[in-house]
Amino acid sequence: MDAVKEAVEGMKSVTLNESPAEKPQTPKKDKKDKKKGGNSSEDSRPLELAPPPDYIAHRVKLFEKLKAEYDHEIAQKPREPVTITLGNDRVEIGKAWETTPAFVAKSISSSLSKRVVVARVNGELWDLDRPLEGSCRLELLDFENEEGKKVFWHSSAHILGEAAERRFGCHLCIGPPVQDGFYYEMALPDGGVVQQSDWQPLKTIAEKAIKDKQPFERLTLSKVDLLEMFRDNKYKQHIIKDKIADGASTTVYRCGPLIDLCRGPHVPDTGRIKAFEIMKNSASYFLGDAANDSLQRIYGVSFPDKKLMDEHKKYLEEAAKRDHRKIGIEQELFFFDEDSPGSAFFAPNGTIIFNALQKMLRSEYWKRDYQEVTTPNMYNTNLWKTSGHLQHYKDDMFILPVEKEEFALKPMNCPGHCKLFKLRERSYRELPWRVADFGVLHRNEASGALSGLTRVRRFQQDDTHIFCTQEQITEEIEGLFDFLRYVYGLFGFTFKLKLSTRPEKFLGDIKTWDIAEERLEKALNSFTAGGGAKWEKNEGDGAFYGPKIDITISDALRREFQCATIQLDFQLPQNFGLEYVTGEATSQPKLDESEGKPEIKADGGLKEPSPGCARPVMIHRAIIGSFERFIGILTEHFAGKWPFWLSPRQILVIPVMPSVSDYVLEVQKIFRNKKLHVHVDLSGNTMQKKIRTGQLQKYNFIFVVGAQEKDSRTVNIRNRDDQATQAKGDLVPLQEALEKLVALKKERRLNNAI
């Protein structure tokens, strides 16, 4: 799967031209097919191309030749004894270049050997049928393990790729596992497109491959051999030329006639897949960039058990009902328009939710001693050079020419907050300095990557930065955990914490990193000891400028999302020359133009802090992250049934008869004066239809009032989430109802009850 990441990183604009080798043509659809819009389940074309594409035979011939040479080389390796340590510290004895993880699994139990999909050897993912090369620690991973699931779906993507080549004679691009399965991107001959009528034939071919139990065979090839093997596929050619150094090598995997450039690992054979489905197809741009080729992308999902497939389909049905794009239109929350792709239009109802979230955060900022600021939306690119973002992030920024200079819309707030810190001399007594910013951000996401509220170009964040001393790190992180617990608790989210430590390439000195990681671990352990969830360590996955804690939440469908992040940053304070006066020295006035200046680096940062000063540590943190994405998550989490304090449709007042309309309007005015969102239905519809409409619109409470309620100044309340209240019940005095609902909103209770 690393190969997929490298392919994405390494690809430039690639245009697929005609290959010098002869390519089979996809038969044209007749007029009858066109009238059906390609959605017919019937297809007059043959299931597979006959004869198959020439490139398949070329690849297989070269693979078999080189595989024989490789097998001969391995056969000469000495079979020395090795010790294999399992997770429970059980030790097995095996032979180097002969004993495989699959053999070890089978020696433990037959059921285990059938259940595991991949191994981990000394921390590295490893094919079950690949011989061990020395003494090692061995872990056996099944489908329930996240890494095991990714391997399973990656292998399934290869099966889909095989089916696509056999049906279309296409050129495959990339085929990674994704959150709910896998996909493969491809370029069909003559710019052809995948039709829905292709789904069943592709599944049929895939199931034939699965029935054949084609083994996944791994082979290491030189760059020269790779270029020869994939001579007809210009996408693979580019990957090889761009990512593999001259004289270097990488691996390919074969299953049946498919041979693909891939680091793996994979399941032992295609027979491990017991349920396989094509889920959808779409057009896409290569790398999500409209400047690149238009491709076809086919999505699929697979499982090691047919029962799991049935459960997954039920889950998808429920997820479709909760789709935030669908609910957003139904409830008039937000929409998108082609005149501003990736930028949401929030209607009044959606803006109510947005503002309620922001108000909640502001109230917490006040309690937790944050100071809110406002910073510019556009900066000269010199600022982004100083911060380092321009060098690493330019393609994701909107760059604008202004009076012969280059400016950029800000994609993040941190450089602006560094400017604020540097406004004047700072003392250690001012730290920690917690600064919050709800400013508008822009990121130049590729058009093909945009997706509702979950991937946008224009957004706002609950973006804050904490400037503190190294000694204050633990306490600040513990405070953030408390903040997380409060905010996520409001929505009923559970969350997980993962500490990502120093990567291979990092800035700063190891001692500083070690201290920072030690303090983060101390805060995490304190959180767990206080009843919080256990945390995980993700070795070597920290940012280059500091360790970080990633936080994932789990919604009502048990889907996981990363919204929050806590990152330590030693680099930005260095780049901007930030410093504070320590307790060991008295404050000194800044040097004027006539006096000597501290030595300045080329990027504007000070090489060393001034005498008596020290660099602050900068903590980047967001809890809900992007408001847009978080509202999308909440929409699906609640399925449009908003908690009262967030709801744009809190109360609907319905008259039993026209003669009480004046009382209905009076009730509306009384509750609106307390800033509650109250609507009335004075239409000519029947009372039952009005009630049903209010229920479908998911009002939290429906007040039904008639002559009795008017005379007694009471209301009859129907609670959206309580079936027992759907018939006429006890009358509630108007003032009592008002007080209870005001309290429900003020306390931000999750439960819709008074």
Secondary structure by P-SEA (a helix, b strand, c coil): caaaaaaaaccccccccccccbbbbcccccaaaaaacccccccccccccccccaaaaaaaaaaaaaaaaaaaaaaaccccbbbbbccccbbbbbbcccccaaaaaaaacaaaaacccccccccbbbbccccccccbbbbbbccccaaaaaaaaaaaaaaaaaaaaacccccccbbbbcccccbbbbbccccccccccaaaaaaaaaaaaaaacccbbbbbbcaaaaaaaacccaaaaaaaacccccccccbbbbcccccccccccccccccccccccccbbbbbccccccccbbbbbbbbcccccaaaaaaaaaaaaaaaaacaaaaaaaaccccccccccccccccaaaaaaaaaaaaaaaaaaaaaccccccccccccaaaaaaacccccccccccccccccbbbbcccccaaaaaaaaaccccccccccbbbbbbcbbbbbccccccccccccccccccbbbbbbcccaaaaaaaaaaaaaaaaaaaacccbbbbbbcccccccccaaaaaaaaaaaaaaaaaaaaacccbbbbbcccccccbbbbbbbbbccccbbbbcbbbbbbcccccccbbbbbcccccccccccccccccccccccccccccccbbbbbbbbbbccccaaaaaaaaaaaaccccccccccccbbbbbccccaaaaaaaaaaaaaaaccbbbbbcccccaaaaaaaaaaacccbbbbbcaaaaaacccccccccccccccccccccaaaaaaaaaaaaaaccccccc
